[in-house]
Amino acid sequence: MNIILRLGLLILLGLAIKPTAQAQILKNVFGKNKLNKEKEHVGRWNYKEDKNDPDLITSKGRYKNGKQVKKWKYFYPNGQLYLVEKYDSKKDFRILNATYYHRNGQIAHTGKAVQENTKDRIHYYWIGDWKYYNPDGSLRKTVVYENGWPIKAIYPDGHEEAETAERYQSGPQLKSL
């Protein structure tokens, strides 16, 4: 209903004002980076966080009542795709699919994550099987996560190794991103 009222207002205003003013009204009504009455993010948002290049979009996606929904994209400083997150729930406990990319455009790693929203904090952690790929696209390993902690790594030849957070965090795979 709200959209119908907005469209009606736009049509009425469109008959009475100049084309340049019409464009500004459209931008204000249907533009990006809006807040609702509760000061929550809503609609399409573009983030531009690079002080040296203020027009560079670092991430973009949609919000509904302050929560990220649908597909979110994050970018390297050169504008190339770095991460895609796909949210499948609007609740406070949400599972999402995440895909990270190497600088050459190949998938770096992919898997599921959980985002828990409470009034005190947002907790984001990985779950299940995450597949890690070399820059040439070949599978490097699969890491199994439980509540954000790596448990074991399974390599393409079938051998398994125990994983620890310390080993994982200091590994070359994070430095290569």
PLY file of the C-alpha trace (Angstrom):
ply
format ascii 1.0
element vertex 177
property float x
property float y
property float z
element edge 176
property int vertex1
property int vertex2
end_header
0.00 0.00 0.00
2.82 2.37 0.88
4.40 1.92 -2.56
1.09 2.71 -4.28
0.81 5.98 -2.36
4.39 6.87 -3.30
3.77 6.14 -6.97
0.58 8.21 -6.94
2.44 11.12 -5.36
5.19 10.83 -7.94
2.73 10.90 -10.82
0.97 13.94 -9.38
4.27 15.74 -8.79
5.52 14.69 -12.21
2.80 16.68 -13.89
3.64 19.83 -11.96
7.46 20.02 -11.86
10.45 20.13 -14.22
12.33 16.96 -15.29
15.44 17.76 -13.20
13.33 18.11 -10.08
11.54 14.85 -10.95
14.88 13.01 -10.97
15.76 14.34 -7.51
12.39 13.25 -6.09
12.82 9.75 -7.55
16.27 9.54 -5.95
14.89 10.57 -2.55
11.91 8.20 -2.65
13.58 5.13 -4.17
17.24 5.86 -3.34
19.77 3.91 -1.34
20.90 4.04 2.29
17.55 4.72 3.97
16.48 4.37 7.62
13.01 3.54 8.89
11.23 5.26 11.81
13.10 3.05 14.31
16.42 4.20 12.77
17.01 0.73 11.28
18.58 0.23 7.87
16.04 -0.60 5.13
16.19 -1.15 1.40
19.28 -1.08 -0.79
22.55 0.06 0.75
25.94 0.83 -0.76
28.94 1.28 1.51
31.81 3.47 0.38
34.52 3.23 3.02
37.69 4.15 1.10
38.78 7.68 2.04
41.15 7.84 -0.95
38.39 6.87 -3.40
35.02 8.00 -1.98
33.12 6.69 -5.03
34.44 3.13 -4.61
31.74 0.76 -3.35
33.20 -1.64 -0.75
29.96 -3.59 -0.15
26.33 -3.53 -1.19
23.12 -5.33 -0.44
19.66 -5.03 1.10
18.30 -4.59 4.60
14.88 -5.34 6.00
14.16 -3.81 9.42
17.85 -3.50 10.23
18.85 -7.02 9.11
20.81 -8.00 6.04
18.66 -9.99 3.59
19.05 -11.70 0.22
22.45 -11.27 -1.47
25.31 -9.11 -0.19
28.48 -8.43 -2.17
31.85 -7.25 -0.83
34.69 -5.98 -3.00
38.50 -5.80 -3.03
39.93 -2.25 -3.16
40.25 -2.58 -6.95
36.47 -3.15 -7.20
36.75 -6.88 -7.91
34.39 -9.27 -6.10
35.76 -10.56 -2.77
32.77 -12.16 -0.99
29.12 -13.01 -1.67
26.77 -13.80 1.21
23.25 -15.14 0.61
20.89 -14.85 3.57
17.97 -17.25 3.69
16.20 -16.06 6.83
15.12 -12.79 8.39
15.06 -14.14 11.95
17.61 -13.42 14.69
19.31 -16.82 14.13
20.22 -16.96 10.46
22.13 -19.39 8.31
23.78 -17.99 5.21
25.87 -19.25 2.31
29.21 -17.51 1.83
31.60 -17.62 -1.11
35.02 -15.92 -0.98
37.02 -15.22 -4.12
40.73 -15.10 -4.99
41.94 -11.93 -6.68
41.96 -13.79 -10.00
38.17 -14.32 -9.74
38.31 -18.04 -8.85
36.48 -19.27 -5.75
38.81 -19.28 -2.70
36.49 -20.99 -0.21
32.80 -21.56 0.27
30.48 -22.83 2.98
27.76 -21.98 5.49
27.85 -19.50 8.34
25.51 -18.57 11.17
24.68 -15.04 12.22
23.03 -14.71 15.63
21.65 -11.27 16.46
21.05 -10.38 20.08
20.49 -6.98 21.62
24.07 -7.06 22.94
25.98 -8.24 19.87
26.08 -9.94 16.50
27.88 -13.31 16.51
29.01 -14.61 13.12
30.64 -18.04 12.81
31.23 -20.85 10.30
29.57 -24.26 10.44
29.73 -27.51 8.51
31.98 -28.30 5.57
33.95 -25.46 3.98
35.68 -26.16 0.69
39.02 -24.42 0.07
40.32 -24.00 -3.47
43.67 -23.12 -4.99
43.84 -20.04 -7.25
43.67 -22.38 -10.28
40.24 -23.66 -9.10
41.39 -27.09 -7.88
40.18 -28.31 -4.48
42.84 -27.85 -1.79
40.94 -29.27 1.21
37.62 -29.42 3.04
37.57 -28.12 6.62
34.81 -29.21 8.99
33.64 -26.52 11.47
31.59 -26.86 14.64
30.29 -23.61 16.16
32.98 -21.62 14.38
35.91 -23.85 15.34
37.80 -25.92 12.76
37.73 -29.60 13.75
39.40 -31.47 10.90
40.71 -31.08 7.38
39.98 -33.61 4.65
42.31 -33.53 1.63
41.47 -34.59 -1.93
43.54 -37.78 -1.56
41.27 -38.80 1.36
43.64 -38.34 4.30
42.40 -36.35 7.29
44.18 -34.16 9.82
42.97 -32.56 13.03
42.54 -28.80 12.66
43.06 -26.25 15.40
42.14 -22.59 15.42
45.79 -21.61 15.95
46.99 -23.64 12.98
44.20 -22.36 10.79
44.66 -18.69 11.68
48.40 -18.78 11.04
48.09 -20.73 7.79
49.01 -19.37 4.37
45.43 -19.65 3.07
44.33 -16.50 4.94
47.41 -14.52 3.90
46.75 -15.32 0.23
43.35 -13.62 0.23
0 1
1 2
2 3
3 4
4 5
5 6
6 7
7 8
8 9
9 10
10 11
11 12
12 13
13 14
14 15
15 16
16 17
17 18
18 19
19 20
20 21
21 22
22 23
23 24
24 25
25 26
26 27
27 28
28 29
29 30
30 31
31 32
32 33
33 34
34 35
35 36
36 37
37 38
38 39
39 40
40 41
41 42
42 43
43 44
44 45
45 46
46 47
47 48
48 49
49 50
50 51
51 52
52 53
53 54
54 55
55 56
56 57
57 58
58 59
59 60
60 61
61 62
62 63
63 64
64 65
65 66
66 67
67 68
68 69
69 70
70 71
71 72
72 73
73 74
74 75
75 76
76 77
77 78
78 79
79 80
80 81
81 82
82 83
83 84
84 85
85 86
86 87
87 88
88 89
89 90
90 91
91 92
92 93
93 94
94 95
95 96
96 97
97 98
98 99
99 100
100 101
101 102
102 103
103 104
104 105
105 106
106 107
107 108
108 109
109 110
110 111
111 112
112 113
113 114
114 115
115 116
116 117
117 118
118 119
119 120
120 121
121 122
122 123
123 124
124 125
125 126
126 127
127 128
128 129
129 130
130 131
131 132
132 133
133 134
134 135
135 136
136 137
137 138
138 139
139 140
140 141
141 142
142 143
143 144
144 145
145 146
146 147
147 148
148 149
149 150
150 151
151 152
152 153
153 154
154 155
155 156
156 157
157 158
158 159
159 160
160 161
161 162
162 163
163 164
164 165
165 166
166 167
167 168
168 169
169 170
170 171
171 172
172 173
173 174
174 175
175 176
